[in-house]
Amino acid sequence: MIEAEKATHSVSRMVDLVGVSRSGYYAWATRQDALPGPQAARRADLVLKIKVAHDASDGVNGAPRILADLREAGEVVSRKTVAKLMRTNELRGISPRPWTPVTTLPDTATHSIPDLVERRFDRGVLNAVWTSDITYLATGQGWLYLCAVRDGCSRRVIGYAFADSLHTDVVESALRRAVTFREGDTTGTIFHADRGAQYTSTQLAEAAEDLGVRLSVGRTGVCWDNAQIESFWSTLKTEFYDRHHFATRTEAITAVSTWIETVYNRRRRHSALGQINPVAFEHRLTTAADQAA
């Protein structure tokens, strides 16, 4: 009441009338001035939620994915606001570094394999195109080689294998695991890679025929012909692998496998998928197909 009437009556008279001390009133008024207004309180609440979402992503996600997290939780907020609050509070996402593909070494005795993809990795359905490649991972015990197979539609990693040498076995293992994961329903699936010796080998050709998948390769030295899997390597190394040190190959295998299954496939949002993760996207796709049938 005193606060509402102090423009027309003196504070001294009003504190006498209501039976409070002048010092008590001013102490209360000081506390009220220190309280944030509605806008400041809203801003502080958003900053807290942004920090929680950023921490949950291991410090990886930038404004677009943080925005998706907030909206999924029911927050009504713009991307500009999220980006501004992140800048103000020195919260940043991790941007993949530009990648330079290693020159592939084709098998000199290779058979002819066409490019069945022509950079159209996403055909709108699962198991139409799978992309694959091998990357090098440094450990305290030396190099570790990882071969991954990724669905071109959902971006999900559906098969992968590790080895301590660059032998075709690592590719065949990853491919067979992908086929097993998809319960063998892969007749006609295109298996696309670069022209590395492992992918153009007779061993892989025989395995592909046995599994009913069609081999496809891009042009030598043209990185964009296998850009989708190269993008995955960039994400793996920038957002996870290069931020840690692994003393042994076993440590690296365990950590990378966990990251692929729990973070990349089930938690990381993809802009190409409408800012949802690959597993959620596949569930949405298959549910829609079942309802339409």
C-alpha distance (Angstrom), angle and dihedral (degrees) to the residues before:
residue distance angle dihedral
M1 . . .
I2 3.77 . .
E3 3.79 90.8 .
A4 3.80 91.5 50.7
E5 3.84 95.6 47.4
K6 3.81 102.3 37.2
A7 3.79 91.3 99.4
T8 3.83 90.8 64.9
H9 3.83 103.4 27.1
S10 3.78 133.0 41.7
V11 3.77 118.4 -102.2
S12 3.84 90.6 -131.2
R13 3.80 92.8 58.7
M14 3.79 94.8 44.1
V15 3.81 95.6 49.9
D16 3.82 88.3 51.8
L17 3.81 90.9 50.0
V18 3.80 95.2 50.1
G19 3.79 94.2 39.0
V20 3.81 101.7 -118.3
S21 3.79 130.7 123.8
R22 3.78 121.8 -104.6
S23 3.83 90.7 -126.8
G24 3.80 90.3 52.0
Y25 3.80 91.5 52.8
Y26 3.80 93.3 48.7
A27 3.81 91.4 47.5
W28 3.80 88.6 53.3
A29 3.83 91.5 47.4
T30 3.82 90.8 50.9
R31 3.77 91.3 53.0
Q32 3.81 90.5 50.1
D33 3.81 91.2 52.0
A34 3.79 89.6 52.8
L35 3.80 92.8 55.5
P36 3.80 114.0 95.8
G37 3.78 120.1 -113.5
P38 3.82 121.8 -117.0
Q39 3.82 93.7 -89.3
A40 3.81 93.4 48.2
A41 3.80 91.1 47.1
R42 3.81 90.8 50.0
R43 3.80 90.5 48.8
A44 3.81 92.2 50.0
D45 3.81 90.6 49.1
L46 3.81 91.6 51.0
V47 3.80 92.4 47.6
L48 3.79 90.3 53.1
K49 3.81 92.0 50.2
I50 3.81 91.6 45.6
K51 3.81 90.6 52.1
V52 3.81 91.1 49.7
A53 3.83 91.3 50.3
H54 3.81 91.9 45.4
D55 3.81 91.9 50.2
A56 3.81 90.7 47.5
S57 3.81 88.9 57.7
D58 3.82 90.5 53.9
G59 3.79 88.3 -109.6
V60 3.80 91.9 -61.0
N61 3.80 107.4 109.5
G62 3.78 123.7 89.3
A63 3.80 130.0 -159.3
P64 3.85 98.5 -67.3
R65 3.81 95.2 55.5
I66 3.81 93.5 37.8
L67 3.81 87.6 52.6
A68 3.81 90.0 52.6
D69 3.83 90.2 50.5
L70 3.81 91.8 51.0
R71 3.80 94.4 46.6
E72 3.79 91.2 48.0
A73 3.81 86.8 55.4
G74 3.81 90.3 53.2
E75 3.80 100.9 -98.4
V76 3.81 118.2 145.8
V77 3.79 104.2 -146.5
S78 3.81 138.7 131.9
R79 3.78 127.8 -118.0
K80 3.82 90.3 -120.4
T81 3.80 91.0 57.2
V82 3.80 92.9 49.0
A83 3.81 92.0 47.1
K84 3.82 92.0 48.3
L85 3.81 93.8 48.9
M86 3.80 90.4 47.6
R87 3.81 91.6 51.6
T88 3.81 91.8 46.4
N89 3.80 91.1 51.6
E90 3.83 94.4 41.2
L91 3.80 94.2 -115.4
R92 3.78 113.6 149.9
G93 3.76 137.1 176.3
I94 3.78 122.9 -133.8
S95 3.79 116.8 -105.1
P96 3.81 118.2 -154.2
R97 3.77 114.3 -112.6
P98 3.80 119.1 -120.2
W99 3.80 109.1 -89.1
T100 3.76 128.5 -141.2
P101 3.81 113.2 -156.5
V102 3.77 119.3 -129.8
T103 3.79 112.4 -116.8
T104 3.78 107.9 -100.9
L105 3.76 121.5 -128.7
P106 3.81 110.8 -141.6
D107 3.77 122.6 -148.7
T108 3.81 106.6 -99.6
A109 3.80 90.2 -143.6
T110 3.77 95.4 47.6
H111 3.78 125.4 143.4
S112 3.80 119.3 -129.8
I113 3.83 114.6 -80.3
P114 3.83 120.1 -179.4
D115 3.80 129.2 -144.4
L116 3.81 101.8 -109.0
V117 3.81 94.1 171.6
E118 3.82 107.2 50.3
R119 3.82 89.3 -166.8
R120 3.82 93.3 -55.8
F121 3.79 94.3 123.7
D122 3.81 97.0 155.8
R123 3.81 112.8 60.7
G124 3.81 94.0 169.3
V125 3.81 95.6 -106.0
L126 3.79 134.8 76.5
N127 3.81 120.8 -101.0
A128 3.80 94.7 19.0
V129 3.82 95.4 109.4
W130 3.78 129.2 11.5
T131 3.78 120.2 -172.4
S132 3.79 124.6 -154.7
D133 3.78 141.9 -179.8
I134 3.81 142.3 154.9
T135 3.80 124.5 -117.0
Y136 3.80 135.2 -172.2
L137 3.82 120.7 -118.3
A138 3.81 120.1 -168.0
T139 3.83 119.4 -136.1
G140 3.78 136.0 167.2
Q141 3.81 87.9 -101.1
G142 3.80 94.7 51.5
W143 3.80 134.7 -93.7
L144 3.78 122.8 -10.7
Y145 3.81 119.6 -163.8
L146 3.79 122.2 -144.5
C147 3.79 125.0 -167.3
A148 3.80 116.6 -167.3
V149 3.81 133.7 -172.4
R150 3.80 116.7 -155.3
D151 3.81 130.7 -172.1
G152 3.81 108.0 -120.7
C153 3.80 92.9 -145.4
S154 3.82 103.3 45.8
R155 3.84 97.7 23.9
R156 3.81 87.0 -133.8
V157 3.80 118.0 148.6
I158 3.79 100.9 -126.7
G159 3.80 100.9 172.3
Y160 3.79 136.9 17.7
A161 3.79 140.6 161.6
F162 3.81 138.0 -171.1
A163 3.79 130.7 -142.9
D164 3.79 139.5 167.5
S165 3.80 92.3 -133.7
L166 3.81 136.5 45.1
H167 3.78 99.1 -110.1
T168 3.81 127.8 142.4
D169 3.81 88.2 -116.2
V170 3.83 90.1 79.1
V171 3.82 91.1 56.6
E172 3.78 94.1 44.8
S173 3.82 90.7 49.5
A174 3.81 92.4 50.9
L175 3.81 91.5 47.3
R176 3.79 94.3 48.4
R177 3.80 90.7 48.8
A178 3.80 90.0 52.2
V179 3.81 90.9 51.1
T180 3.81 90.7 48.2
F181 3.81 90.8 48.5
R182 3.80 89.9 53.3
E183 3.82 88.2 49.2
G184 3.79 93.2 -114.1
D185 3.81 95.0 -67.2
T186 3.80 94.7 130.3
T187 3.79 107.2 109.2
G188 3.78 106.9 146.5
T189 3.80 95.2 11.3
I190 3.81 111.7 147.2
F191 3.81 113.7 -126.7
H192 3.81 105.1 -159.0
A193 3.81 128.4 -170.2
D194 3.80 142.4 135.7
R195 3.80 124.7 -78.0
G196 3.79 95.6 -90.7
A197 3.78 116.9 146.1
Q198 3.80 92.2 -109.0
Y199 3.82 92.4 57.3
T200 3.79 96.7 44.0
S201 3.80 95.5 44.8
T202 3.78 126.1 119.4
Q203 3.80 88.9 -123.3
L204 3.80 92.6 60.9
A205 3.81 92.4 42.9
E206 3.80 89.6 56.4
A207 3.81 91.8 46.7
A208 3.82 91.2 49.7
E209 3.80 91.5 50.9
D210 3.79 90.2 49.5
L211 3.82 91.4 50.8
G212 3.79 96.7 41.9
V213 3.81 96.3 -120.2
R214 3.81 124.5 133.6
L215 3.80 119.4 -126.2
S216 3.79 119.4 -132.4
V217 3.81 131.2 175.4
G218 3.78 135.1 -173.2
R219 3.76 127.0 -133.0
T220 3.79 120.5 -70.8
G221 3.79 112.4 -95.0
V222 3.83 94.9 5.3
C223 3.79 103.1 118.1
W224 3.81 95.6 -172.9
D225 3.80 91.2 65.3
N226 3.80 87.7 73.5
A227 3.79 98.5 24.9
Q228 3.79 97.5 132.6
I229 3.80 96.2 63.2
E230 3.81 90.7 39.9
S231 3.80 86.8 57.5
F232 3.80 89.1 55.5
W233 3.83 91.8 53.1
S234 3.80 89.5 51.3
T235 3.80 90.9 52.5
L236 3.81 93.9 46.1
K237 3.77 94.4 51.0
T238 3.81 99.7 37.8
E239 3.79 98.9 42.3
F240 3.79 98.3 35.8
Y241 3.79 126.5 -4.2
D242 3.80 101.0 50.6
R243 3.81 90.4 50.2
H244 3.82 92.4 64.2
H245 3.79 140.6 49.6
F246 3.80 121.5 -134.9
A247 3.78 118.3 -160.7
T248 3.80 95.2 -165.3
R249 3.79 137.9 28.4
T250 3.80 89.3 -119.7
E251 3.81 91.1 58.0
A252 3.79 90.5 49.8
I253 3.81 93.6 48.0
T254 3.81 92.1 50.9
A255 3.80 94.0 46.0
V256 3.81 96.5 45.4
S257 3.81 93.0 45.4
T258 3.81 90.1 51.7
W259 3.81 92.1 47.7
I260 3.81 92.7 49.8
E261 3.80 94.3 48.4
T262 3.81 101.8 38.2
V263 3.80 105.4 26.4
Y264 3.79 110.1 24.4
N265 3.80 100.2 35.1
R266 3.79 99.5 32.8
R267 3.81 109.5 24.2
R268 3.80 113.7 21.3
R269 3.80 113.3 94.7
H270 3.81 119.0 -135.2
S271 3.79 121.5 -151.6
A272 3.82 89.9 -149.7
L273 3.82 89.1 58.0
G274 3.79 96.1 49.8
Q275 3.81 93.4 -92.4
I276 3.79 96.4 -60.4
N277 3.80 128.9 115.7
P278 3.84 123.9 -98.9
V279 3.81 95.9 -107.4
A280 3.81 91.9 50.9
F281 3.81 89.6 46.5
E282 3.80 92.4 52.3
H283 3.80 90.6 48.1
R284 3.80 90.2 51.3
L285 3.81 91.2 47.6
T286 3.80 95.5 49.0
T287 3.81 92.6 43.5
A288 3.80 91.0 53.3
A289 3.81 90.3 48.1
D290 3.82 92.1 50.3
Q291 3.81 91.6 49.5
A292 3.79 91.6 49.6
A293 3.81 93.0 49.9
